[in-house]
């Protein structure tokens, strides 16, 4: 059932209204897309129409951004603000404060806040969910925070060297140069959170290390913060090998998306198996993200939802086909009854 709501701002401040709406009403379009409502404006009067709950969120967004409109609102600021408004009232605890170059960094959704708390409270944390939910970025931010507070002596980055459907062949250079393309998302997060020059110096000192997953067997990683990214592409043997490298004073974060497995057909995912095997183990935490936690363009959440619905439909069809195969044929059933 659709609802219409009138919102107006008094006293009229045309400069604030212009910044609230954005260039060519771009900010209003973002509010419409985020909550699937329509927003029309005449002067200082706004009319919102759509699902009642979403209309109320739209009203909250207008008032929130109007209060911030003493300066120009960036696209990122609007999108992140909309994500926080969409999940408002769900977070049970305040978000942990992280010591990084990005002083405003914090969990935007309740599950992101839980994820950060799990990383602080547990020695091994799994972050599982779709692309764009902040699994990797928040893991790197937590690693930087632990390093800056002297809780760990080094940061170790690793991931399986599995391409996403394409074969690039042999890459030139030394070990670090060969692995660089696979670890680019982790590098980008480090540069953003610590600065390019500082990251370069820490690499030279060995305080930040790249450890290809294939070469980690036999090591014991003490006083380190270890991040295993794209863990859905590990085999069960690789996952077990990685988890048993953890030493004293170490923390490990494992991130992955089980809907984007690039292993050969028929090969089991180590992340999927670890989720089943380690679910009840004390000292290990799991955070399962969903489309509501996506902090990229609003369309990303809808893309994730569309693929999830298609996967669920295919699974139902497979289950129905299996059930049909298990039922006896009518002629066989009649023959059995005749005997």
Secondary structure, DSSP 8 states (H G I E B T S, - for coil): -EEEEEEE-SS--HHHHHHHH-GGGHHHHHHHHHHT-EEEEETTEEEEEEEHHHHHHHHHHHHHHHHHTTS---HHHHHHHHHHHHTTT--SS------SS-TT---SSHHHHHHHHHHHH-SEEEEE--TTSSHHHHHHHHHHHHHHTTS-SEEEEEE----SS-------SSHHHHHHGGGHHHHHHHHHHH-HHHHHHHHHHTSEEE--GGG-TT--B-SEEEEEESGGGS-HHHHHHHHTTB-TT-EEEEEE-TT---S-TT---HHHHHHHHSTT-TTEEEEE--GGG--S-HHHHHHHHHHHHHHHHHHHHHHHHHHHHHS--HHHHHHHHH-
